[in-house]
């Protein structure tokens, strides 16, 4: 039986036949959808499965000419709107008349183990476009994203920044840290590093330097919202300001050091001053 699932937020439909009942996946709109056990029922054919028009007398639809009998032979799919058994070839439900248009399969099962769930919990592949894909866990709804794909998604979010009015990142409280659990990379099995994305996003991600980034449920949405709000631009600006201040402080220390040692003075016969300034500067 083919299981079609509709997102309750945007109504986009997916073929979730390969997902186990109770598992979850992420819709393209960002909402996490759960695969439920459908309790399908039979319903009278009151609409054409080919065009959705009301059924007329006779064996064929008066509007598009589709045969009613053809769409009643293989009732192996389930309408995600009214849970009626419909044909795999149906474009409209013959009971409620809603369009049957699955946005492709949710994804094929891969051989990669979820770094958060562990055990035998494998992840499914999800396509983001012709050349971009990621892996999604049907248990925890976490995402494993390769570096190339992650960078592409971030660049696309940066293109959507319309107003540079972020909050002061340095004034934000630090991220609460509880028990730290380092997770293995799904590709190489090495434990990944944990760090706050962009220094000020307040989202802790797991990163394998060689392969990709692991994001728990909701973290990708938080990061993209932060980037679209100008957070990444602000983070770069703050880091630049800190680097410039560090160079300025180093220059001041060098100037004080040279002055305290009498370096660069015109009169070389003057006694060298005490180096107590250096002692104070570099006292631990």
Phi, psi and omega per residue, in radians:
X1 nan 2.298 3.115
X2 -1.494 2.255 -3.112
X3 -1.847 2.036 3.067
X4 -1.779 2.324 -3.114
X5 -2.138 2.358 3.138
X6 -1.931 2.396 3.066
X7 -1.222 2.267 -3.100
X8 -1.274 -0.182 -3.102
X9 -1.695 -0.850 -3.092
X10 -1.948 -0.083 3.119
X11 1.200 0.192 3.057
X12 -1.182 2.434 -3.063
X13 -1.843 2.582 3.129
X14 -2.373 2.617 2.994
X15 -1.542 1.833 -3.080
X16 -1.852 0.499 -3.090
X17 -1.067 -0.601 -3.085
X18 -1.400 -0.136 -3.133
X19 -1.616 2.417 3.094
X20 -1.234 2.652 3.106
X21 -1.059 2.337 -3.120
X22 1.651 -0.192 3.132
X23 -1.379 2.993 -3.083
X24 -2.306 2.693 3.039
X25 -2.591 2.880 -3.061
X26 -1.774 2.229 3.067
X27 -1.263 2.805 3.110
X28 -1.088 -0.375 3.122
X29 -1.448 -0.117 3.107
X30 1.812 -0.222 -3.122
X31 -1.362 2.397 3.091
X32 -1.468 2.175 -3.074
X33 -1.901 2.381 3.109
X34 -1.750 2.413 3.090
X35 -1.503 1.935 -3.125
X36 -1.742 2.747 3.072
X37 -1.326 1.941 -3.104
X38 -1.327 2.413 3.045
X39 -1.797 1.427 -3.027
X40 -1.233 2.692 3.100
X41 -2.482 2.768 3.091
X42 -1.468 2.588 3.127
X43 -2.512 2.633 -3.134
X44 -1.135 2.541 3.111
X45 -1.388 1.746 -3.123
X46 -1.910 -0.172 3.101
X47 -2.363 2.707 3.132
X48 -1.282 2.305 3.129
X49 -1.346 -0.187 -3.134
X50 -1.575 -0.684 -3.096
X51 -2.252 -0.168 3.117
X52 1.492 0.058 -3.130
X53 -1.301 2.685 3.097
X54 -1.021 2.488 -3.097
X55 -1.239 2.395 3.110
X56 -1.911 3.079 3.107
X57 -1.209 2.574 3.104
X58 1.867 2.985 -3.076
X59 -1.400 -0.224 -3.075
X60 -2.234 2.758 3.134
X61 -1.257 2.329 -3.127
X62 -1.273 -0.307 -3.084
X63 -1.613 -0.812 -3.073
X64 -2.034 -0.156 3.101
X65 1.437 0.071 -3.136
X66 -1.159 2.524 3.136
X67 -1.425 2.214 3.103
X68 -1.140 -0.627 -3.101
X69 -1.146 -0.605 -3.102
X70 -1.089 -0.686 -3.093
X71 -1.484 -0.042 3.130
X72 -1.791 0.057 -3.045
X73 -1.555 -0.560 -3.043
X74 -2.202 1.296 -3.102
X75 -1.490 1.209 -3.080
X76 -1.844 -0.110 3.090
X77 -1.820 2.875 -3.139
X78 -2.214 2.235 3.121
X79 -1.123 2.206 -3.120
X80 -1.281 -0.135 -3.105
X81 -1.677 -0.831 -3.087
X82 -2.066 0.057 3.084
X83 1.036 0.619 3.071
X84 -1.619 2.491 3.059
X85 -1.207 2.221 -3.128
X86 -2.308 2.972 3.140
X87 -1.309 2.607 3.054
X88 -1.097 -0.418 -3.100
X89 -1.640 -0.054 -3.073
X90 -1.185 2.397 3.051
X91 -1.717 -0.325 3.087
X92 -2.412 2.596 3.085
X93 -1.242 2.303 -3.105
X94 -1.346 -0.043 3.117
X95 -1.839 -0.967 -3.100
X96 -1.694 -0.265 3.094
X97 1.439 0.021 3.140
X98 -1.281 2.616 -3.128
X99 -1.178 2.446 3.045
X100 -1.857 1.756 -3.060
X101 -2.488 1.404 3.135
X102 -1.196 2.330 -3.138
X103 -1.448 0.953 -3.128
X104 1.340 3.133 3.110
X105 -1.373 2.622 3.137
X106 -1.143 -0.511 3.120
X107 2.593 2.636 3.123
X108 -1.516 2.614 3.136
X109 -1.255 2.258 3.141
X110 -1.736 3.140 3.100
X111 -1.700 0.108 -3.107
X112 -1.528 2.318 3.137
X113 -1.501 2.429 3.114
X114 -1.116 2.201 -3.135
X115 -1.212 -0.325 3.140
X116 -1.582 -0.769 -3.098
X117 -1.427 -0.670 -3.127
X118 1.190 -2.731 3.132
X119 1.054 -2.293 -3.141
X120 -1.847 0.242 -3.101
X121 -1.321 1.787 3.134
X122 -1.588 2.826 -3.090
X123 -1.832 2.740 3.105
X124 -1.792 2.615 3.080
X125 -1.453 2.505 3.098
X126 -2.323 2.264 3.136
X127 -1.566 2.322 3.071
X128 -1.810 -0.140 -3.106
X129 3.007 -2.978 -3.114
X130 -1.064 -0.623 -3.045
X131 -2.125 0.132 -3.073
X132 -2.150 2.406 3.106
X133 -2.674 2.875 3.088
X134 -2.560 3.082 3.087
X135 -2.012 2.465 -3.097
X136 -2.270 2.374 3.107
X137 -1.508 2.262 3.134
X138 -1.415 -0.090 3.113
X139 -1.613 -0.947 -3.084
X140 -1.845 -0.076 3.141
X141 1.128 0.381 3.043
X142 -1.352 2.874 -3.071
X143 -2.195 2.371 2.991
X144 -1.900 2.029 -3.011
X145 -2.122 2.202 3.065
X146 -1.155 2.748 -3.082
X147 -1.035 -0.731 -3.112
X148 -1.098 -0.786 3.131
X149 -1.159 -0.750 -3.132
X150 -1.078 -0.773 3.129
X151 -1.105 -0.655 3.118
X152 -1.116 -0.770 -3.139
X153 -1.117 -0.701 3.133
X154 -1.162 -0.754 3.115
X155 -1.073 -0.675 3.120
X156 -1.150 -0.646 3.090
X157 -1.175 -0.654 3.117
X158 -1.131 -0.578 3.114
X159 -1.162 -0.302 -3.099
X160 -1.650 0.007 3.100
X161 -1.207 2.073 -3.077
X162 -1.895 -0.375 -3.101
X163 -2.536 2.209 -3.118
X164 -1.593 1.559 3.141
X165 -2.489 0.951 -3.115
X166 -1.357 2.871 3.067
X167 -1.374 2.920 3.118
X168 -1.262 1.905 -3.051
X169 -1.141 -0.585 -3.062
X170 -1.265 -0.232 -3.133
X171 -1.569 -0.114 -3.111
X172 -1.309 2.507 3.098
X173 -1.169 2.712 -3.138
X174 -1.217 2.735 -3.132
X175 -1.227 2.317 3.124
X176 -1.132 2.317 -3.097
X177 -2.022 2.110 3.075
X178 -1.847 -2.496 3.084
X179 -1.201 2.187 -3.097
X180 -1.581 2.219 3.108
X181 -2.098 1.979 3.118
X182 -1.462 2.324 -3.044
X183 -1.858 2.609 3.141
X184 -1.408 2.522 3.060
X185 -1.188 2.316 3.131
X186 -1.120 -0.350 -3.088
X187 -1.545 -0.897 -3.023
X188 -1.930 -0.217 3.119
X189 1.441 -0.076 3.120
X190 -1.333 2.564 3.118
X191 -1.145 2.383 -3.080
X192 -1.562 2.759 3.070
X193 -1.444 2.552 3.084
X194 -1.929 2.263 -3.131
X195 -2.702 2.791 3.116
X196 -1.443 2.142 -3.091
X197 -1.140 2.275 3.076
X198 1.189 0.206 3.109
X199 1.249 -0.556 -3.031
X200 -2.253 0.160 -3.088
X201 -1.329 -0.321 -3.088
X202 1.156 0.398 3.075
X203 -2.076 2.042 3.137
X204 -1.545 2.165 -3.132
X205 -2.069 2.735 3.073
X206 -1.780 2.213 -3.037
X207 -2.248 2.283 2.941
X208 -1.755 2.090 -3.053
X209 -1.000 -0.556 -3.053
X210 -1.554 -0.475 -2.918
X211 -2.139 -0.758 -3.076
X212 3.020 -2.861 -3.034
X213 -2.231 2.365 3.036
X214 -1.785 2.290 -3.109
X215 -2.192 2.151 3.065
X216 -1.207 2.944 -3.118
X217 -0.965 2.230 3.087
X218 1.554 -0.270 -3.061
X219 -1.237 -0.647 3.125
X220 -1.110 -0.720 3.119
X221 -1.098 -0.698 3.119
X222 -1.120 -0.746 -3.135
X223 -1.132 -0.798 -3.108
X224 -1.140 -0.654 3.086
X225 -1.117 -0.710 3.123
X226 -1.139 -0.733 3.130
X227 -1.157 -0.794 -3.136
X228 -1.125 -0.419 3.091
X229 -1.471 0.092 3.119
X230 1.586 0.139 -3.078
X231 -1.076 -0.696 -3.110
X232 -1.196 -0.676 3.081
X233 -1.094 -0.748 -3.139
X234 -1.149 -0.675 3.123
X235 -1.085 -0.755 3.114
X236 -1.118 -0.700 3.133
X237 -1.112 -0.768 3.135
X238 -1.106 -0.713 3.133
X239 -1.145 -0.667 3.097
X240 -1.110 -0.751 3.129
X241 -1.098 -0.705 3.120
X242 -1.149 -0.700 3.115
X243 -1.119 -0.735 3.117
X244 -1.128 -0.694 3.124
X245 -1.157 -0.650 3.116
X246 -1.113 -0.757 3.098
X247 -1.107 -0.683 3.120
X248 -1.120 -0.750 3.121
X249 -1.119 -0.696 3.124
X250 -1.130 -0.663 3.110
X251 -1.141 -0.679 3.121
X252 -1.151 -0.729 3.102
X253 -1.073 -0.734 3.133
X254 -1.110 -0.733 3.140
X255 -1.110 -0.755 3.124
X256 -1.120 -0.706 -3.140
X257 -1.101 -0.791 -3.138
X258 -1.144 -0.678 -3.137
X259 -1.193 -0.697 -3.115
X260 -1.206 -0.457 3.132
X261 -1.628 -0.025 3.109
X262 1.316 0.346 -3.110
X263 -1.341 2.329 3.074
X264 1.560 0.071 3.128
X265 -1.399 2.625 -3.139
X266 -1.238 -0.668 -3.093
X267 -1.655 1.807 -3.092
X268 -1.385 -0.101 -3.130
X269 -1.527 -0.172 3.134
X270 -1.217 2.491 -3.138
X271 -1.161 2.526 3.116
X272 -1.281 2.312 -3.124
X273 -1.222 2.846 3.119
X274 -1.105 2.552 3.122
X275 -1.574 0.481 -3.138
X276 -1.098 -0.466 3.106
X277 -1.108 -0.760 3.113
X278 -1.111 -0.681 3.135
X279 -1.073 -0.722 -3.133
X280 -1.209 -0.658 -3.100
X281 -1.183 -0.701 -2.997
X282 -1.911 0.333 3.096
X283 -1.260 2.325 -3.135
X284 -1.727 nan nan
